[in-house]
Amino acid sequence: MSTNPPPISDAPVLRLLNVESAYGPIKAIRGVSLQVRRGEIAAVLGSNGAGKTTILKTISGIIDPRKGSIEFKGIDITARDPAVIVQLGLSHVPEGREVFPLLSVRDNLLMGAYTRRDRDGVARDMEAVFGYFPILRERSEQDAGLLSGGQQQMLAISRALMANPDLMLLDEPSLGLSPKLTKEIFEIVVRINRERGTTILLVEQNANMALNAADYGHVLENGRIVMEDTCARLREKDDIKEFYLGLKEDGVRGERRWKKKKTWR
C-alpha cells in the first residue's frame, strides 16, 4: 500500500449547483449543491429515502434533473447521455451491484473496459483488480450470478475500475454485507483512492464506516444538504454522534432535528 497518496487538489472534479430531481410529482432532491475535489473521497450520508441514490443517478445521467447544473472536469454534463458521461471518465457502481449474472466474472470485467482501446492497459488493470480482490481471480470463469453478495460487490467495484475512471460513484457498498466484509470493502476503496488517485463519491447509510474512510462529508436529509465539513470534524459534532453514530450524550433530547436548526439556505 502506498504511503504517499496523491495530494488532494483544491480544484473540483465534480460540481453540482442547485440540482433538483424528481420521480413524477415527488421531489427526491431539492436544490443540492456540492463539489468533489480531485483525488479525495467524498461521502454523502443520510437515512434511507433521503435522496442519496438519486444524487448519483442524476450525476451519471440515469435521471435528468428538473433544475440546476452538473459539471464534470469543467464540462457541463447536465442531462447528458449516460454513455457520453462514461466516456468522459465517470463510472457508477449502482446500489444492489447489478452485475451481468449470466456472464463470467472475467467477461463482466471486460464489459467495464468496453470504452477502452488500450489492450495492454486493460490487461494491467485486470491484474490490478485481481490484486485488490483475489477471490475474483479464483472465480474468473464462474458465472457472476453464482457469486455471493460480497463477491458481487467486489466485482461491481472492479468492473467500474476497468474503465480507468477519473471519478467513481459508489452507491451503498455496505448494503446487505456483514460488518467484517463491509470493513474489508471499505479498506480496498481507500486503497484504490490512495494508490490509483481515483476520486470517489460514495453514498452510505453506515455513517461510521463512511466517516472513517472519506475525507469530506455531506449530510443529506429530505433531499437537502443540511451539513457539510471534513469527516474529522463531522465525527466530533454532537448531531452526527447522536443521529448517525448512535452516541447519545447525557441530557441530549431526542426531539432535536435538523429542521429546527435551519442549517440549509
C-alpha positions as CSV (number, residue, x, y, z in Angstrom):
1,M,0.0,0.0,0.0
2,S,1.3,3.4,-1.0
3,T,2.4,5.5,2.0
4,N,2.4,8.7,-0.1
5,P,-1.1,9.1,-1.6
6,P,-1.5,11.7,-4.4
7,P,-2.4,15.1,-2.9
8,I,-6.0,16.3,-3.0
9,S,-6.4,19.2,-5.4
10,D,-8.4,22.3,-4.5
11,A,-9.9,22.1,-8.0
12,P,-13.2,20.4,-8.1
13,V,-13.6,17.5,-10.5
14,L,-17.4,17.5,-9.9
15,R,-19.7,20.4,-9.1
16,L,-23.4,20.3,-8.6
17,L,-25.3,23.6,-8.4
18,N,-28.9,23.8,-7.1
19,V,-29.8,20.4,-8.6
20,E,-33.4,19.2,-8.2
21,S,-34.6,15.8,-9.4
22,A,-38.0,14.1,-9.0
23,Y,-39.9,10.9,-9.6
24,G,-43.1,12.2,-11.1
25,P,-44.6,14.7,-8.7
26,I,-42.3,13.7,-5.9
27,K,-39.1,15.7,-5.4
28,A,-36.3,13.5,-4.4
29,I,-33.5,16.1,-4.1
30,R,-34.1,19.8,-3.5
31,G,-31.5,22.3,-4.5
32,V,-28.5,20.2,-3.9
33,S,-25.1,22.0,-4.3
34,L,-21.9,20.2,-3.6
35,Q,-18.4,19.7,-5.1
36,V,-15.9,16.9,-5.0
37,R,-12.2,17.8,-5.2
38,R,-9.9,15.8,-7.4
39,G,-8.2,13.0,-5.5
40,E,-10.5,12.9,-2.5
41,I,-13.1,10.5,-1.1
42,A,-16.3,12.4,-0.5
43,A,-19.3,10.9,1.3
44,V,-23.0,11.7,1.2
45,L,-24.6,10.5,4.5
46,G,-28.3,10.1,5.1
47,S,-31.0,7.7,6.1
48,N,-33.0,5.5,3.7
49,G,-35.1,7.7,1.4
50,A,-33.1,10.9,2.0
51,G,-32.2,11.1,-1.8
52,K,-28.7,9.7,-1.8
53,T,-29.1,7.3,-4.7
54,T,-31.0,10.0,-6.7
55,I,-28.0,12.3,-6.5
56,L,-25.7,9.6,-8.0
57,K,-28.3,8.7,-10.7
58,T,-28.7,12.4,-11.6
59,I,-24.9,12.8,-11.9
60,S,-24.5,9.8,-14.2
61,G,-27.4,10.7,-16.4
62,I,-29.8,8.0,-15.4
63,I,-32.2,10.7,-14.2
64,D,-32.5,14.1,-15.8
65,P,-32.6,17.0,-13.3
66,R,-35.6,19.3,-13.2
67,K,-33.3,22.3,-12.3
68,G,-29.7,23.1,-11.7
69,S,-26.4,22.1,-13.4
70,I,-23.8,19.4,-13.1
71,E,-20.2,20.0,-14.2
72,F,-17.6,17.2,-14.5
73,K,-13.9,18.1,-15.3
74,G,-15.1,21.5,-16.4
75,I,-17.6,20.1,-18.8
76,D,-21.4,20.6,-18.4
77,I,-22.9,17.1,-18.2
78,T,-26.4,18.1,-17.1
79,A,-28.8,15.6,-18.6
80,R,-26.2,14.2,-21.0
81,D,-26.5,10.7,-22.2
82,P,-25.0,8.2,-19.7
83,A,-22.8,6.6,-22.4
84,V,-21.2,10.0,-23.1
85,I,-20.7,10.6,-19.3
86,V,-18.9,7.2,-19.0
87,Q,-16.6,8.0,-21.9
88,L,-15.7,11.3,-20.2
89,G,-14.3,9.2,-17.3
90,L,-17.1,8.7,-14.8
91,S,-18.1,5.2,-13.5
92,H,-21.1,4.4,-11.4
93,V,-21.3,1.4,-9.1
94,P,-25.0,1.0,-8.5
95,E,-26.9,0.1,-5.4
96,G,-27.5,-3.7,-5.5
97,R,-24.4,-4.4,-7.6
98,E,-26.3,-5.2,-10.9
99,V,-23.6,-7.5,-12.3
100,F,-24.4,-9.4,-15.5
101,P,-25.4,-12.7,-13.9
102,L,-25.0,-15.0,-17.0
103,L,-21.6,-13.7,-17.9
104,S,-18.4,-14.9,-16.3
105,V,-16.5,-12.7,-13.8
106,R,-13.9,-12.1,-16.5
107,D,-16.4,-11.0,-19.1
108,N,-18.1,-8.7,-16.5
109,L,-14.7,-7.1,-16.0
110,L,-14.2,-6.7,-19.8
111,M,-17.6,-5.1,-20.1
112,G,-16.3,-2.4,-17.7
113,A,-13.5,-1.7,-20.2
114,Y,-15.7,-1.6,-23.3
115,T,-14.8,2.1,-24.0
116,R,-11.1,1.4,-24.0
117,R,-8.8,0.5,-26.9
118,D,-5.5,0.1,-24.9
119,R,-5.2,-3.7,-24.6
120,D,-2.1,-3.6,-22.5
121,G,-3.7,-1.1,-20.1
122,V,-6.8,-3.3,-19.8
123,A,-4.6,-6.3,-19.1
124,R,-2.7,-4.3,-16.4
125,D,-6.0,-3.2,-14.8
126,M,-7.3,-6.7,-14.8
127,E,-4.3,-7.8,-12.8
128,A,-4.7,-4.8,-10.5
129,V,-8.3,-5.7,-9.6
130,F,-7.4,-9.3,-9.1
131,G,-4.8,-7.9,-6.7
132,Y,-7.4,-6.0,-4.8
133,F,-9.9,-8.9,-4.8
134,P,-8.0,-12.2,-5.2
135,I,-11.3,-14.2,-5.0
136,L,-12.3,-12.8,-8.4
137,R,-9.2,-14.4,-10.0
138,E,-10.2,-17.7,-8.4
139,R,-13.8,-17.3,-9.7
140,S,-12.9,-15.6,-13.0
141,E,-14.6,-18.2,-15.2
142,Q,-17.6,-18.6,-13.0
143,D,-20.9,-17.0,-13.8
144,A,-21.3,-13.8,-11.8
145,G,-24.8,-14.7,-10.8
146,L,-23.3,-17.6,-8.7
147,L,-21.2,-15.3,-6.6
148,S,-22.1,-14.4,-3.0
149,G,-23.4,-10.9,-2.3
150,G,-20.0,-9.7,-1.1
151,Q,-18.2,-11.1,-4.1
152,Q,-20.7,-9.4,-6.4
153,Q,-20.0,-6.1,-4.7
154,M,-16.2,-6.7,-5.3
155,L,-17.0,-7.5,-8.9
156,A,-19.1,-4.3,-9.3
157,I,-16.4,-2.1,-7.9
158,S,-13.8,-3.9,-10.1
159,R,-15.9,-3.6,-13.2
160,A,-16.1,0.2,-12.7
161,L,-12.3,0.4,-12.2
162,M,-11.8,-1.4,-15.5
163,A,-12.9,1.8,-17.2
164,N,-10.0,3.6,-15.6
165,P,-12.3,6.4,-14.3
166,D,-11.3,9.8,-13.1
167,L,-14.4,9.7,-10.7
168,M,-16.2,6.6,-9.3
169,L,-19.7,6.9,-7.9
170,L,-20.2,4.2,-5.2
171,D,-23.8,3.6,-4.0
172,E,-24.3,1.8,-0.7
173,P,-21.3,-0.5,-0.8
174,S,-22.2,-2.0,2.6
175,L,-25.7,-2.9,1.6
176,G,-26.6,-6.5,2.8
177,L,-23.0,-7.3,3.8
178,S,-21.6,-8.5,7.1
179,P,-19.6,-6.0,9.2
180,K,-16.4,-7.9,8.5
181,L,-16.9,-7.8,4.8
182,T,-18.0,-4.2,4.9
183,K,-14.8,-3.3,6.6
184,E,-12.7,-5.2,4.0
185,I,-14.5,-3.5,1.1
186,F,-14.0,0.0,2.6
187,E,-10.3,-0.8,3.2
188,I,-10.0,-1.6,-0.5
189,V,-11.9,1.5,-1.5
190,V,-9.4,3.6,0.4
191,R,-6.5,1.7,-1.2
192,I,-7.9,2.4,-4.6
193,N,-8.1,6.1,-3.9
194,R,-4.7,6.3,-2.3
195,E,-2.8,4.1,-4.8
196,R,-4.6,5.0,-8.1
197,G,-5.6,8.6,-7.2
198,T,-9.2,7.7,-8.2
199,T,-11.6,10.3,-6.9
200,I,-14.6,8.7,-5.2
201,L,-18.1,10.0,-4.3
202,L,-19.9,7.4,-2.1
203,V,-23.3,7.4,-0.6
204,E,-23.8,5.3,2.5
205,Q,-26.1,4.6,5.5
206,N,-23.2,3.2,7.5
207,A,-22.1,6.7,8.7
208,N,-19.3,5.4,11.0
209,M,-17.7,3.4,8.2
210,A,-18.1,6.3,5.7
211,L,-16.8,9.0,8.0
212,N,-13.7,6.9,8.7
213,A,-13.0,6.2,5.0
214,A,-13.8,9.6,3.5
215,D,-12.1,13.0,3.5
216,Y,-15.1,15.2,3.3
217,G,-18.8,14.6,4.1
218,H,-22.2,15.9,3.2
219,V,-25.2,15.2,5.3
220,L,-28.5,14.8,3.4
221,E,-31.9,14.9,4.9
222,N,-35.2,15.1,3.0
223,G,-33.4,15.8,-0.3
224,R,-31.3,18.7,1.1
225,I,-27.7,19.1,2.2
226,V,-28.1,20.2,5.8
227,M,-24.4,20.0,6.9
228,E,-21.0,19.5,5.4
229,D,-17.4,19.5,6.7
230,T,-14.3,17.4,6.8
231,C,-15.1,14.0,8.1
232,A,-12.7,14.5,11.0
233,R,-14.8,17.5,12.2
234,L,-18.1,15.8,11.4
235,R,-17.2,12.9,13.6
236,E,-16.9,15.3,16.6
237,K,-20.3,17.1,16.0
238,D,-23.0,16.3,18.6
239,D,-25.7,16.0,15.9
240,I,-23.7,13.5,13.9
241,K,-22.8,11.5,17.1
242,E,-26.5,11.4,18.1
243,F,-28.4,10.8,14.9
244,Y,-25.8,8.9,12.8
245,L,-23.3,7.3,15.1
246,G,-25.7,6.4,17.9
247,L,-23.6,8.1,20.6
248,K,-26.3,10.0,22.5
249,E,-24.8,12.1,25.3
250,D,-26.5,12.5,28.7
251,G,-29.0,15.3,28.6
252,V,-29.4,15.4,24.9
253,R,-33.0,15.1,24.0
254,G,-34.1,13.0,21.0
255,E,-36.5,15.6,19.7
256,R,-33.8,17.8,18.3
257,R,-34.0,17.8,14.5
258,W,-32.1,19.4,11.6
259,K,-35.2,21.3,10.6
260,K,-35.1,23.2,13.9
261,K,-31.5,24.2,13.2
262,K,-32.3,25.7,9.8
263,T,-28.8,24.9,8.6
264,W,-29.6,24.9,4.9
265,R,-30.1,28.0,2.7
